[in-house]
């Protein structure tokens, strides 16, 4: 097993562009060196590398050597550092958990116009800061994104289908929907087929 699917990347035309896969400890070699810190453990697999895909399993057409040559999903670049950041970075080795130094910034290896969609990710209402719920599943028809299954916030709420036309943008922490609260109440409850 190479790893676990963690993100799907969808282009501005809502077509599947790539999958982001988190390497398993045995595939990445981390199991051989458990005390080492792996900075990069997710890679981008273009849709052409996918052999078959079901809800439970994604099979790649690549051998292990080819998978290990795929680009990492997260890259790091330097940024300006304040005096406080320098002090925090200096104290870092004294703490129990290793962190990326503050002078490095994590950057997703994807074009800005692609949506990153993750299961369990927060879905926010536009730029209001209000959370609508979380992504329960991602629905495709062939290679085209249909929408996401949204588990709305609150007690006794049922999963609903949030059509792709309402998906506006994404960042590292959330998916943003451009929809009114009144339209949210009219979304169709989701009932899986079969």
TORDO-869962 format. One line per 10 residues: number of its first residue (from 1); their letters; for each residue x, z, y of N, C-alpha, C. Coordinates in nm, 3 decimals, decimal comma, padded with zeros to 5 digits. Layout:
BEGIN
NUM> a> X/Z/Y/X/Z/Y/X/Z/Y | ...
//
This chain:
BEGIN
1> xxxxxxxxxx> 00,084/00,000/-00,118/00,000/00,000/00,000/00,089/00,000/00,124 | 00,062/-00,093/00,213/00,140/-00,107/00,336/00,098/-00,001/00,437 | -00,031/00,022/00,453/-00,076/00,118/00,553/-00,225/00,116/00,571 | -00,267/00,160/00,690/-00,409/00,177/00,720/-00,444/00,100/00,848 | -00,556/00,031/00,847/-00,604/-00,040/00,965/-00,644/00,063/01,071 | -00,587/00,051/01,192/-00,621/00,147/01,297/-00,686/00,084/01,420 | -00,661/-00,044/01,447/-00,722/-00,111/01,562/-00,753/-00,256/01,524 | -00,854/-00,312/01,586/-00,873/-00,457/01,584/-00,855/-00,505/01,726 | -00,790/-00,620/01,742/-00,769/-00,679/01,874/-00,855/-00,803/01,885 | -00,938/-00,807/01,990/-01,034/-00,913/02,012/-01,002/-00,979/02,145
11> xxxxxxxxxx> -00,997/-01,112/02,146/-00,964/-01,186/02,268/-01,082/-01,195/02,363 | -01,059/-01,254/02,481/-01,166/-01,268/02,582/-01,282/-01,352/02,533 | -01,259/-01,435/02,429/-01,366/-01,515/02,371/-01,437/-01,439/02,258 | -01,402/-01,310/02,240/-01,459/-01,221/02,138/-01,422/-01,262/01,995 | -01,320/-01,344/01,982/-01,272/-01,382/01,850/-01,163/-01,284/01,806 | -01,159/-01,255/01,679/-01,056/-01,168/01,623/-00,920/-01,233/01,645 | -00,827/-01,158/01,704/-00,692/-01,209/01,729/-00,591/-01,149/01,631 | -00,602/-01,018/01,608/-00,502/-00,951/01,524/-00,554/-00,816/01,478 | -00,484/-00,761/01,380/-00,510/-00,626/01,330/-00,387/-00,541/01,360 | -00,409/-00,416/01,392/-00,298/-00,324/01,410/-00,302/-00,228/01,291
21> xxxxxxxxxx> -00,191/-00,219/01,221/-00,183/-00,141/01,099/-00,080/-00,031/01,114 | -00,118/00,091/01,078/-00,025/00,205/01,079/00,039/00,211/00,942 | 00,173/00,204/00,940/00,245/00,203/00,814/00,229/00,335/00,740 | 00,220/00,327/00,609/00,218/00,448/00,526/00,359/00,507/00,524 | 00,372/00,638/00,499/00,506/00,699/00,495/00,599/00,634/00,392 | 00,545/00,591/00,279/00,632/00,530/00,179/00,676/00,390/00,222 | 00,588/00,312/00,286/00,625/00,177/00,328/00,724/00,180/00,445 | 00,705/00,273/00,538/00,791/00,280/00,656/00,928/00,339/00,624 | 00,941/00,405/00,511/01,067/00,471/00,477/01,072/00,615/00,523 | 00,967/00,659/00,591/00,964/00,796/00,643/00,968/00,899/00,530
31> xxxxxxxxxx> 00,911/00,864/00,417/00,912/00,956/00,303/01,055/00,980/00,253 | 01,145/00,882/00,274/01,285/00,897/00,233/01,365/00,983/00,330 | 01,318/00,992/00,454/01,385/01,072/00,557/01,280/01,150/00,635 | 01,219/01,252/00,572/01,104/01,320/00,631/01,132/01,393/00,763 | 01,256/01,427/00,792/01,285/01,498/00,917/01,315/01,404/01,032 | 01,322/01,274/01,005/01,349/01,179/01,113/01,221/01,152/01,189 | 01,236/01,120/01,316/01,119/01,090/01,398/01,104/00,939/01,409 | 00,993/00,886/01,365/00,966/00,744/01,379/00,895/00,722/01,511 | 00,956/00,644/01,598/00,894/00,616/01,726/00,786/00,509/01,710 | 00,812/00,409/01,627/00,719/00,299/01,609/00,673/00,298/01,463
41> xxxxxxxxxx> 00,544/00,315/01,439/00,493/00,310/01,302/00,367/00,226/01,290 | 00,335/00,148/01,394/00,222/00,056/01,391/00,274/-00,084/01,420 | 00,219/-00,183/01,349/00,260/-00,321/01,373/00,137/-00,409/01,390 | 00,160/-00,528/01,450/00,054/-00,624/01,477/00,058/-00,733/01,370 | -00,052/-00,747/01,298/-00,066/-00,854/01,198/-00,162/-00,958/01,254 | -00,113/-01,080/01,283/-00,204/-01,183/01,335/-00,312/-01,216/01,233 | -00,425/-01,264/01,281/-00,537/-01,292/01,189/-00,499/-01,391/01,081 | -00,404/-01,482/01,108/-00,361/-01,580/01,008/-00,288/-01,514/00,892 | -00,241/-01,390/00,910/-00,171/-01,319/00,803/-00,268/-01,252/00,706 | -00,397/-01,250/00,742/-00,497/-01,183/00,659/-00,544/-01,278/00,549
51> xxxxxxxxxx> -00,531/-01,230/00,425/-00,577/-01,309/00,312/-00,725/-01,289/00,288 | -00,766/-01,164/00,272/-00,907/-01,132/00,254/-00,933/-00,996/00,317 | -01,060/-00,974/00,349/-01,095/-00,851/00,418/-01,234/-00,807/00,376 | -01,245/-00,681/00,335/-01,374/-00,618/00,310/-01,378/-00,492/00,395 | -01,488/-00,420/00,386/-01,501/-00,297/00,463/-01,400/-00,192/00,416 | -01,359/-00,199/00,292/-01,268/-00,099/00,235/-01,123/-00,143/00,228 | -01,095/-00,274/00,230/-00,959/-00,321/00,202/-00,927/-00,448/00,280 | -00,806/-00,450/00,336/-00,754/-00,570/00,400/-00,631/-00,611/00,320 | -00,630/-00,735/00,271/-00,515/-00,787/00,198/-00,442/-00,887/00,286 | -00,311/-00,867/00,300/-00,229/-00,958/00,378/-00,168/-01,064/00,287
61> xxxxxxxxxx> -00,144/-01,183/00,342/-00,081/-01,293/00,267/00,071/-01,283/00,270 | 00,124/-01,178/00,323/00,267/-01,164/00,344/00,330/-01,072/00,241 | 00,457/-01,097/00,209/00,528/-01,004/00,123/00,584/-00,891/00,210 | 00,642/-00,789/00,147/00,690/-00,671/00,219/00,794/-00,707/00,325 | 00,886/-00,798/00,293/00,990/-00,837/00,389/00,928/-00,903/00,512 | 00,828/-00,988/00,491/00,761/-01,054/00,605/00,684/-00,953/00,690 | 00,619/-00,856/00,627/00,545/-00,753/00,700/00,641/-00,672/00,787 | 00,758/-00,639/00,734/00,855/-00,559/00,810/00,912/-00,634/00,930 | 00,894/-00,766/00,936/00,940/-00,844/01,051/00,831/-00,863/01,158 | 00,710/-00,816/01,131/00,602/-00,829/01,230/00,632/-00,740/01,350
71> xxxxxxxxxx> 00,584/-00,780/01,469/00,616/-00,703/01,590/00,548/-00,566/01,593 | 00,615/-00,468/01,652/00,552/-00,336/01,666/00,437/-00,343/01,766 | 00,340/-00,254/01,750/00,227/-00,253/01,844/00,262/-00,179/01,973 | 00,334/-00,071/01,960/00,371/00,007/02,078/00,516/-00,024/02,113 | 00,538/-00,054/02,241/00,673/-00,074/02,293/00,697/00,035/02,398 | 00,820/00,052/02,434/00,856/00,155/02,533/00,934/00,089/02,645 | 00,906/00,132/02,768/00,982/00,084/02,883/01,012/00,202/02,974 | 01,121/00,189/03,050/01,161/00,298/03,139/01,070/00,302/03,261 | 01,052/00,423/03,313/00,979/00,438/03,439/01,054/00,540/03,523 | 01,022/00,543/03,651/01,086/00,639/03,740/01,049/00,780/03,699
81> xxxxxxxxxx> 01,145/00,870/03,712/01,126/01,006/03,665/01,144/01,104/03,782 | 01,053/01,200/03,792/01,064/01,303/03,896/01,159/01,412/03,848 | 01,199/01,501/03,939/01,286/01,613/03,903/01,219/01,702/03,799 | 01,090/01,725/03,814/01,016/01,806/03,717/01,017/01,743/03,579 | 01,005/01,610/03,573/01,009/01,540/03,445/01,145/01,556/03,378 | 01,253/01,551/03,458/01,388/01,567/03,404/01,402/01,705/03,340 | 01,349/01,808/03,407/01,357/01,944/03,353/01,277/01,957/03,224 | 01,158/01,899/03,221/01,075/01,904/03,101/01,145/01,831/02,986 | 01,204/01,713/03,014/01,276/01,638/02,911/01,395/01,716/02,859 | 01,463/01,789/02,948/01,579/01,869/02,907/01,538/01,982/02,815
91> xxxxxxxxxx> 01,420/02,038/02,838/01,371/02,149/02,755/01,311/02,099/02,625 | 01,285/01,968/02,615/01,221/01,910/02,497/01,285/01,948/02,365 | 01,419/01,938/02,352/01,480/01,973/02,223/01,459/02,120/02,184 | 01,424/02,204/02,279/01,402/02,345/02,249/01,263/02,370/02,193 | 01,174/02,275/02,208/01,038/02,292/02,158/01,028/02,244/02,014 | 00,922/02,282/01,947/00,907/02,253/01,804/00,864/02,109/01,778 | 00,787/02,048/01,869/00,735/01,914/01,840/00,808/01,809/01,923 | 00,863/01,705/01,858/00,931/01,600/01,933/00,830/01,515/02,008 | 00,863/01,479/02,131/00,777/01,395/02,212/00,859/01,281/02,269 | 00,790/01,178/02,313/00,856/01,069/02,382/00,897/01,122/02,519
101> xxxxxxxxxx> 01,023/01,104/02,561/01,065/01,154/02,692/00,978/01,096/02,803 | 00,962/01,172/02,910/00,876/01,129/03,021/00,929/01,006/03,093 | 01,058/00,975/03,077/01,113/00,856/03,143/01,082/00,729/03,066 | 01,019/00,744/02,948/00,973/00,628/02,872/00,822/00,621/02,880 | 00,770/00,501/02,890/00,626/00,478/02,896/00,586/00,394/02,775 | 00,481/00,436/02,705/00,431/00,358/02,591/00,345/00,244/02,643 | 00,366/00,126/02,588/00,292/00,008/02,629/00,244/-00,065/02,504 | 00,114/-00,097/02,500/00,059/-00,171/02,386/00,108/-00,315/02,391 | 00,148/-00,367/02,277/00,199/-00,502/02,263/00,082/-00,599/02,247 | 00,004/-00,616/02,356/-00,112/-00,705/02,354/-00,139/-00,755/02,494
111> xxxxxxxxxx> -00,197/-00,874/02,509/-00,234/-00,921/02,643/-00,340/-00,830/02,705 | -00,340/-00,822/02,836/-00,433/-00,733/02,908/-00,580/-00,773/02,887 | -00,607/-00,901/02,860/-00,746/-00,944/02,845/-00,800/-00,927/02,703 | -00,721/-00,869/02,612/-00,771/-00,841/02,478/-00,829/-00,701/02,472 | -00,937/-00,686/02,396/-00,997/-00,555/02,372/-00,933/-00,491/02,249 | -00,900/-00,364/02,260/-00,854/-00,286/02,145/-00,971/-00,197/02,106 | -01,017/-00,210/01,982/-01,133/-00,133/01,937/-01,094/-00,052/01,815 | -01,120/00,078/01,820/-01,084/00,169/01,712/-01,206/00,247/01,666 | -01,214/00,276/01,538/-01,316/00,366/01,487/-01,292/00,505/01,543 | -01,399/00,573/01,585/-01,387/00,707/01,641/-01,350/00,710/01,788
121> xxxxxxxxxx> -01,327/00,594/01,847/-01,287/00,585/01,987/-01,405/00,618/02,079 | -01,377/00,680/02,192/-01,479/00,709/02,293/-01,529/00,579/02,355 | -01,659/00,573/02,382/-01,718/00,462/02,457/-01,770/00,522/02,587 | -01,720/00,469/02,698/-01,752/00,522/02,830/-01,847/00,428/02,903 | -01,927/00,485/02,993/-02,020/00,407/03,074/-01,946/00,358/03,198 | -01,907/00,229/03,197/-01,837/00,169/03,311/-01,725/00,255/03,362 | -01,722/00,276/03,493/-01,619/00,360/03,556/-01,675/00,496/03,598 | -01,787/00,537/03,539/-01,853/00,661/03,581/-01,787/00,786/03,526 | -01,710/00,771/03,418/-01,652/00,889/03,352/-01,747/00,952/03,252 | -01,868/00,897/03,238/-01,965/00,951/03,143/-01,940/00,889/03,005
131> xxxxxxxxxx> -01,932/00,975/02,905/-01,912/00,929/02,768/-02,048/00,899/02,704 | -02,061/00,778/02,647/-02,184/00,738/02,580/-02,186/00,784/02,435 | -02,069/00,788/02,372/-02,058/00,825/02,231/-01,927/00,776/02,176 | -01,925/00,751/02,044/-01,803/00,704/01,979/-01,831/00,583/01,891 | -01,727/00,502/01,871/-01,737/00,385/01,785/-01,742/00,431/01,640 | -01,846/00,394/01,571/-01,860/00,427/01,429/-01,809/00,314/01,341 | -01,830/00,189/01,387/-01,787/00,073/01,310/-01,777/-00,047/01,403 | -01,711/-00,153/01,356/-01,698/-00,278/01,431/-01,760/-00,387/01,346 | -01,846/-00,468/01,406/-01,918/-00,572/01,332/-01,871/-00,711/01,371 | -01,836/-00,791/01,270/-01,795/-00,929/01,290/-01,886/-01,020/01,210
141> xxxxxxxxxx> -01,906/-01,140/01,262/-01,968/-01,248/01,186/-01,861/-01,355/01,176 | -01,800/-01,367/01,060/-01,681/-01,451/01,047/-01,570/-01,387/01,128 | -01,515/-01,462/01,222/-01,408/-01,409/01,308/-01,460/-01,368/01,445 | -01,591/-01,378/01,468/-01,649/-01,346/01,599/-01,704/-01,205/01,602 | -01,665/-01,130/01,704/-01,717/-00,995/01,724/-01,864/-01,002/01,759 | -01,947/-00,928/01,687/-02,090/-00,920/01,714/-02,118/-00,801/01,806 | -02,052/-00,690/01,777/-02,071/-00,569/01,855/-02,009/-00,450/01,784 | -02,035/-00,332/01,837/-01,986/-00,210/01,773/-02,106/-00,122/01,740 | -02,092/-00,046/01,633/-02,192/00,054/01,599/-02,151/00,178/01,676 | -02,242/00,225/01,761/-02,215/00,338/01,849/-02,292/00,460/01,801
151> xxxxxxxxxx> -02,221/00,571/01,787/-02,286/00,699/01,757/-02,300/00,771/01,891 | -02,421/00,768/01,951/-02,439/00,827/02,083/-02,415/00,978/02,082 | -02,376/01,031/02,198/-02,358/01,176/02,214/-02,494/01,244/02,207 | -02,492/01,370/02,168/-02,614/01,450/02,164/-02,661/01,475/02,023 | -02,747/01,573/02,010/-02,803/01,606/01,879/-02,912/01,508/01,840 | -02,922/01,483/01,710/-03,029/01,401/01,653/-03,033/01,259/01,709 | -02,919/01,208/01,747/-02,911/01,070/01,793/-02,877/00,982/01,673 | -02,934/00,864/01,670/-02,910/00,770/01,561/-02,811/00,664/01,607 | -02,737/00,610/01,513/-02,643/00,503/01,543/-02,719/00,383/01,600 | -02,657/00,317/01,699/-02,717/00,199/01,760/-02,615/00,087/01,763
161> xxxxxxxxxx> -02,663/-00,036/01,772/-02,576/-00,152/01,786/-02,555/-00,178/01,934 | -02,427/-00,174/01,977/-02,391/-00,207/02,115/-02,336/-00,349/02,112 | -02,418/-00,449/02,157/-02,376/-00,589/02,150/-02,249/-00,615/02,232 | -02,174/-00,716/02,191/-02,045/-00,746/02,254/-02,057/-00,779/02,402 | -02,170/-00,832/02,447/-02,182/-00,870/02,588/-02,170/-00,750/02,681 | -02,191/-00,628/02,629/-02,179/-00,508/02,712/-02,038/-00,450/02,711 | -01,951/-00,501/02,624/-01,814/-00,448/02,617/-01,732/-00,511/02,729 | -01,676/-00,424/02,813/-01,610/-00,470/02,934/-01,458/-00,473/02,921 | -01,400/-00,361/02,882/-01,254/-00,349/02,874/-01,219/-00,231/02,786 | -01,089/-00,216/02,757/-01,043/-00,102/02,678/-00,908/-00,057/02,731
171> xxxxxxxxxx> -00,876/00,068/02,704/-00,742/00,118/02,730/-00,702/00,204/02,611 | -00,595/00,281/02,624/-00,546/00,358/02,510/-00,642/00,468/02,466 | -00,733/00,508/02,552/-00,818/00,623/02,522/-00,965/00,591/02,501 | -01,010/00,473/02,545/-01,155/00,447/02,539/-01,187/00,299/02,547 | -01,310/00,269/02,507/-01,371/00,138/02,522/-01,476/00,155/02,631 | -01,484/00,061/02,724/-01,574/00,075/02,838/-01,688/-00,025/02,827 | -01,811/00,025/02,843/-01,932/-00,059/02,834/-01,992/-00,075/02,972 | -02,034/-00,197/03,002/-02,100/-00,226/03,128/-02,249/-00,239/03,098 | -02,318/-00,124/03,098/-02,460/-00,118/03,061/-02,525/-00,005/03,140 | -02,650/-00,022/03,175/-02,721/00,085/03,246/-02,770/00,189/03,146
181> xxxxxxxxxx> -02,792/00,309/03,195/-02,843/00,415/03,106/-02,981/00,379/03,054 | -03,061/00,309/03,135/-03,195/00,267/03,091/-03,183/00,168/02,975 | -03,086/00,074/02,984/-03,066/-00,022/02,875/-03,012/00,046/02,751 | -02,937/00,154/02,767/-02,887/00,229/02,652/-03,002/00,279/02,566 | -03,110/00,322/02,632/-03,227/00,374/02,560/-03,298/00,265/02,480 | -03,274/00,138/02,516/-03,341/00,026/02,449/-03,258/-00,038/02,339 | -03,138/00,014/02,314/-03,055/-00,046/02,210/-03,119/-00,029/02,073 | -03,097/-00,126/01,987/-03,155/-00,129/01,854/-03,085/-00,030/01,762 | -03,163/00,055/01,691/-03,099/00,143/01,591/-03,026/00,057/01,487 | -02,914/00,107/01,440/-02,835/00,034/01,342/-02,870/00,078/01,202
191> xxxx> -02,904/-00,020/01,118/-02,931/00,003/00,976/-02,847/-00,096/00,899 | -02,743/-00,051/00,827/-02,657/-00,144/00,756/-02,733/-00,226/00,652 | -02,693/-00,352/00,640/-02,757/-00,439/00,541/-02,710/-00,404/00,402 | -02,798/-00,420/00,307/-02,761/-00,405/00,168/-02,758/-00,268/00,122
//
